[in-house]
């Protein structure tokens, strides 16, 4: 199986998620970790202003808006996903604003990469690596949860019906992608080249 660079398609047009069935590395331009107290109204308002969506406070849920997608990863921790790479000045300005609201913002874009698995048997394929029940009755669209991919820590996000985005550490990406490609042969999955992230609809 050939190696695939998850950032290789950074300058290509977005491949629309609807109708996609198969596997692909998935480039996300911006991944920020926000930490703070969700009870603070000023923090929630800032997230709404900057991302156009509410801050998810229910465990393992996500929200999406025109500025990006926000994944709940802990009681006081979220991942903010954006489809455009932000200049350092923009990150600093938003970090300072969130600091003033009692929050903290960290750019972890270089630390994580992602791949997508979509199709009628996507949950079945991933079940070979993940102990979570990823069937739609247990893991509906808009759900996210931290778990394992084999022995590797991973974050799973159901971005569409039968569609999952899986995040892993960059240093472990190649091993996880190769393992998934090997397993996918049994399911006749199509393996496509990289796509870019776009904010996806989710519960608000």
C-alpha positions in Angstrom: 0.0 0.0 0.0 1.6 3.3 -1.0 2.3 5.9 1.7 -0.1 8.9 1.6 0.8 12.3 3.0 -2.3 13.6 5.0 -1.4 17.2 4.0 -0.8 16.5 0.3 -4.1 18.0 -0.8 -3.8 21.3 1.1 -4.1 23.4 -2.1 -6.8 21.3 -3.9 -10.5 21.8 -4.0 -12.6 20.4 -1.2 -14.1 17.0 -1.9 -17.7 17.2 -0.7 -18.6 14.7 2.1 -22.1 13.9 0.9 -22.0 10.7 -1.2 -18.4 9.9 -0.4 -17.9 6.2 0.4 -14.4 4.9 1.2 -11.3 6.0 3.0 -9.0 9.0 2.7 -6.4 10.9 4.6 -8.0 14.2 5.7 -6.1 17.5 6.0 -7.4 20.0 8.6 -5.8 23.4 8.3 -6.3 24.5 11.9 -6.7 22.4 15.1 -6.8 24.5 18.3 -7.3 23.2 21.8 -9.5 25.5 23.9 -9.6 25.1 27.7 -11.9 27.0 30.1 -15.0 27.1 32.2 -18.1 26.6 30.1 -20.2 28.3 32.8 -18.6 31.6 31.9 -20.9 33.5 29.6 -18.1 35.7 28.1 -16.2 32.5 27.1 -19.3 31.1 25.4 -20.0 34.3 23.6 -16.5 34.6 22.3 -16.7 31.1 20.8 -20.0 32.0 19.2 -18.6 35.2 17.7 -15.4 33.6 16.4 -16.8 30.3 15.1 -20.5 31.0 14.6 -21.7 28.1 16.8 -22.3 27.4 20.4 -19.8 25.8 22.8 -20.8 22.1 23.3 -21.2 21.4 27.0 -22.7 17.9 26.8 -20.1 15.2 26.9 -19.1 13.7 23.5 -21.0 16.2 21.4 -20.0 18.6 18.7 -21.3 21.8 17.2 -20.6 23.4 13.8 -20.9 26.8 12.2 -19.5 28.8 9.3 -16.2 29.3 11.1 -15.5 25.7 12.0 -16.5 22.7 14.1 -16.1 22.4 17.9 -15.6 19.0 19.5 -16.1 18.3 23.2 -13.1 16.4 24.6 -13.5 17.0 28.3 -15.5 19.0 30.8 -13.3 22.0 30.3 -11.6 21.2 27.0 -12.6 21.4 23.3 -11.0 21.0 19.9 -11.7 23.9 17.4 -11.4 22.7 13.8 -11.0 25.3 11.0 -10.8 24.9 7.2 -8.3 27.8 6.7 -4.9 28.2 8.2 -4.8 31.1 10.6 -1.8 33.5 10.6 0.0 33.8 13.9 -1.4 37.3 14.6 -4.9 36.0 14.3 -4.2 33.1 16.7 -2.5 35.5 19.2 -5.5 37.9 19.1 -8.0 35.1 19.7 -5.8 33.5 22.4 -5.6 36.9 24.2 -9.3 37.4 24.0 -10.0 33.9 25.4 -7.4 34.4 28.1 -9.4 37.5 29.2 -12.5 35.3 29.5 -10.6 32.9 31.7 -9.7 30.5 28.9 -6.5 29.2 27.3 -5.9 28.4 23.7 -3.2 26.1 22.2 -2.4 25.5 18.5 -2.0 21.8 18.1 -2.4 21.8 14.3 1.0 20.2 13.8 0.4 17.5 16.4 -2.6 15.7 15.0 -3.7 14.4 11.6 -6.9 12.7 10.6 -8.5 10.2 8.2 -12.1 9.6 7.2 -13.9 6.3 6.8 -17.4 6.4 5.2 -19.9 3.9 3.9 -22.4 1.3 5.0 -19.6 -0.8 6.6 -17.5 2.0 8.1 -18.5 1.2 11.7 -17.9 -2.5 11.1 -14.4 -1.8 9.7 -13.4 0.5 12.6 -14.8 -1.9 15.2 -11.7 -4.1 14.4 -9.6 -1.4 16.0 -11.9 0.5 18.4 -13.8 -0.8 21.5 -16.5 1.8 21.1 -19.9 0.9 19.6 -19.9 3.1 16.5 -23.3 2.0 15.2 -25.6 5.0 14.6 -28.0 4.0 17.4 -25.1 4.3 19.9 -22.9 6.9 18.1 -25.2 9.2 16.1 -24.1 12.0 13.9 -22.5 14.8 15.9 -21.0 12.4 18.5 -17.3 12.5 19.3 -15.3 10.4 21.8 -11.8 9.6 22.7 -10.8 5.9 22.6 -8.2 3.7 20.9 -7.3 2.7 17.4 -5.5 -0.6 18.2 -3.0 0.5 20.8 -3.0 4.2 19.7 -5.0 6.9 21.3 -7.6 8.3 18.9 -10.5 10.7 18.7 -13.6 9.6 16.7 -16.1 12.0 15.3 -19.3 11.0 13.5 -19.5 13.7 10.9 -22.2 12.1 8.8 -24.4 9.0 8.7 -22.0 6.2 8.3 -19.1 8.7 8.2 -16.3 9.0 10.7 -13.3 11.3 11.1 -10.5 9.8 13.2 -7.8 11.9 14.7 -4.4 10.4 15.8 -1.0 11.8 16.7 1.0 12.8 13.7 3.9 10.5 14.8 1.7 7.5 14.7 -0.4 8.3 11.6 1.5 6.2 9.1 1.2 3.0 11.1 -2.5 3.5 11.8 -3.3 4.4 8.1 -1.4 1.4 6.9 -3.2 -0.9 9.4 -6.5 0.5 8.3 -5.7 0.0 4.6 -4.8 -3.6 5.2 -8.0 -4.3 7.0 -10.1 -2.4 4.4 -9.2 -5.0 1.7 -11.8 -7.3 3.3 -14.5 -4.8 2.9 -13.7 -3.6 -0.6 -13.3 0.0 0.5 -12.2 2.6 -2.0 -9.1 4.5 -0.9 -8.9 8.0 -2.2 -6.3 10.7 -2.0 -6.4 13.5 0.6 -9.2 15.9 1.1 -9.5 19.1 3.0 -11.7 19.8 6.0 -14.8 21.9 5.7 -17.1 22.8 8.6 -19.8 20.1 8.7 -23.4 20.5 9.9 -24.0 19.3 13.4 -26.2 19.8 16.4 -26.3 23.3 17.7 
